[in-house]
Amino acid sequence: MEEEDSIKARYHVLNIDGDKYRTLHTESYKKRVMWEKPDIKKIYSEIPGTVIKIYVTVGQEVKEGELMLVLEAMKMKNKLLFPIDGVVKKIYISENEKIPKKTLMIELE
């Protein structure tokens, strides 16, 4: 009886569209980093590189699709555009700065 209870305790029940499924969670699954909804007003670098030119200033009103900056990575110059309309709240990077992946570059209000 105790063994049966310990087996039940290891299983997790998922309810998907009214159907119930029993599954085991692996150790790597239990230790995973939980996903968080990204803040669309915070713009992060997707690749490491060197900031060549920043085309905006703090307080500037920007439109979706407007040129934000140029980031050089692997000898290619990537033009980064704003994903939404907004006002530049803070710029966390500077020109000629080398930045790693996932660096917060610009924040919008």
C-alpha positions, 0 to 999 in steps of 0.5 A, a space after each residue: 500500500 505504501 509503495 503504491 502511494 509513493 508511486 502515485 505521489 511521483 506522477 503528476 496529473 495534467 488536465 488538457 481540454 478535459 482529458 486527464 493524463 498522468 506523467 512523470 516529471 524528470 529531474 531536469 524538468 523540475 530544475 528548469 528555469 520557468 518561462 516569464 512573459 517578456 516586457 515588450 518595453 525592454 529591448 534586449 540583444 538577441 546576439 552578441 556584438 558591437 554597437 556601431 551607432 545608436 540612432 535615438 536619444 532619451 525622451 525621443 518619441 519613436 514609431 514601430 519599425 523606426 531604426 534603433 541602432 546598428 549592431 555588428 556581429 560576425 562582420 555583419 551590420 544588423 539594423 535593429 528596429 523598434 518593435 512598438 511605438 513609444 518614448 525612449 526612457 533609458 539607453 543602457 548601452 553606448 556606441 563601440 561597446 561590446 555586448 553579450 547576448 540578452 543585454 538590456 539595450 533600450 527601455 521604452 516608457 
